[in-house]
């Protein structure tokens, strides 16, 4: 897979991205290799994603009540540095693109204790109507909130380190 030709952002650039979630890694997240298990990275990105997207009207509570939500349909994860028990981590989100039904985002897991980016999590998500379990379009309010953040993120002075393997396509949103 081709990697992004752009240099990786600095820690300060990543920390400037919005974050609505941080946690101290508990001992039970550690595997036999003495670092955080890969499944826990996904858990942290999921928890961080829910917290972030709650700000645009797509919270877990809204989803449970039948409101707008997304399903992730594709991921690309790059591990850069280990995370250990007791490390404080935070999830930072950058919106890459949006269509009427799809969202392309990039999350950074920052290890605040060690002052480094632990991994990146690139995702394509699709808007779903939970009543029908079928693709839907974003509500006007959700689309406007995503678009406002997308405008901010596109104006950043650094390019996102994308995998080059993922994008919104006509058949996925």
C-alpha positions in Angstrom: 0.0 0.0 0.0 1.3 3.4 -0.8 2.0 5.6 2.2 1.4 9.3 2.4 4.1 11.3 0.6 3.7 14.1 3.2 5.8 14.4 6.4 4.1 13.2 9.5 2.6 16.2 11.5 4.4 17.4 14.6 3.0 16.5 18.0 1.9 20.1 18.5 0.0 20.0 15.2 -1.8 16.9 16.2 -2.5 18.2 19.7 -4.2 21.3 18.1 -6.8 19.0 16.6 -10.1 18.6 18.5 -10.2 15.9 21.2 -13.1 15.0 23.3 -11.7 11.9 24.9 -8.7 11.0 27.1 -8.0 8.1 29.5 -5.3 6.6 31.6 -4.6 3.1 30.2 -5.5 0.5 32.8 -3.4 -2.6 33.5 -6.1 -4.9 32.0 -5.4 -3.3 28.5 -1.9 -4.7 28.5 -1.2 -8.0 26.7 1.5 -10.6 26.9 4.0 -8.4 25.0 3.8 -5.8 27.9 2.1 -3.1 25.9 -1.5 -2.2 25.0 -3.3 -4.9 23.1 -4.3 -4.1 19.5 -8.0 -4.6 20.3 -7.8 -1.8 22.9 -6.5 0.6 20.3 -9.7 0.0 18.4 -11.7 0.5 21.6 -10.0 3.8 22.3 -10.6 5.0 18.8 -14.3 3.9 19.0 -14.8 5.7 22.3 -12.9 8.8 21.1 -15.0 8.8 17.9 -18.3 8.6 19.7 -17.2 11.5 22.0 -16.0 13.6 19.0 -19.0 12.9 16.8 -21.5 13.6 19.7 -20.5 17.2 19.1 -22.0 17.1 15.6 -25.2 15.4 16.7 -24.2 11.7 16.3 -23.9 10.5 19.9 -24.5 6.9 21.1 -27.6 8.2 22.9 -28.9 9.8 19.7 -28.2 6.5 17.8 -30.1 4.5 20.4 -33.0 6.8 20.1 -33.1 6.3 16.3 -31.1 9.4 15.4 -28.4 9.8 12.9 -25.4 7.5 13.1 -22.6 6.0 11.0 -21.2 2.5 10.5 -17.5 2.2 9.9 -16.9 0.2 6.7 -13.2 0.4 6.3 -10.1 1.1 8.5 -6.4 1.6 8.1 -4.3 1.6 11.2 -0.6 2.5 11.5 1.1 1.8 14.8 4.0 4.2 15.6 4.8 3.8 19.3 3.9 1.5 22.1 1.4 2.4 24.9 1.9 1.1 28.4 -0.3 0.8 31.5 -0.5 4.2 33.3 0.0 6.2 30.1 -2.5 9.0 29.5 -3.8 9.0 26.0 -6.1 11.2 24.0 -7.9 10.8 20.6 -7.7 13.7 18.1 -9.8 13.8 15.0 -9.4 15.3 11.6 -12.1 15.2 9.0 -10.8 14.4 5.5 -13.9 14.4 3.3 -17.7 14.1 3.3 -20.4 13.2 0.8 -24.2 13.1 1.4 -23.8 9.6 2.9 -20.1 9.1 3.7 -17.4 10.4 5.9 -13.6 9.9 5.7 -11.8 10.7 8.9 -8.3 10.3 10.5 -7.8 9.9 14.2 -4.5 10.2 16.1 -4.0 8.4 19.4 -1.6 10.7 21.4 0.4 9.3 24.3 0.4 12.4 26.5 2.7 10.7 29.1 5.4 10.1 26.5 4.8 13.0 24.2 4.3 11.0 21.0 1.7 9.8 18.6 1.0 6.2 19.3 -1.0 5.4 16.1 -3.3 6.7 13.4 -6.7 5.3 12.6 -8.1 6.2 9.2 -11.7 5.3 8.6 -14.5 5.5 6.0 -18.0 5.6 7.6 -21.4 5.5 6.1 -24.6 7.2 7.4 -27.2 4.6 8.3 -30.9 4.9 9.2 -31.2 2.6 12.1 -34.9 2.0 11.5 -34.2 0.4 8.1 -30.5 -0.5 8.6 -29.9 1.0 5.2 -27.7 3.8 3.9 -29.1 7.3 4.5 -28.1 10.8 4.0 -26.8 13.0 6.8 -29.4 15.3 8.4 -29.1 18.9 7.5 -27.9 19.7 11.0 -25.3 17.0 11.1 -24.0 17.8 7.6 -23.6 21.5 8.5 -21.7 20.6 11.7 -19.4 18.2 9.8 -18.9 20.7 7.0 -17.9 23.5 9.5 -15.2 21.3 10.9 -14.2 20.0 7.5 -13.6 23.6 6.4 -11.3 24.2 9.5 -9.5 20.9 8.9 -8.9 21.6 5.2 -7.4 25.0 6.1 -4.7 23.4 8.2 -1.1 24.0 7.1 -0.2 20.4 7.0 -1.3 17.5 4.9 -2.8 14.4 6.7 -0.7 11.2 6.6 -3.3 9.1 4.7 -2.8 5.5 3.6 -3.6 6.3 0.0 -5.8 3.1 0.0 -9.0 4.7 1.2 -11.4 7.4 -0.1 -15.1 8.0 -0.4 -16.3 6.5 -3.7 -19.6 6.6 -5.5 -20.5 3.1 -4.3 -19.7 3.8 -0.6 -21.2 7.2 0.0 
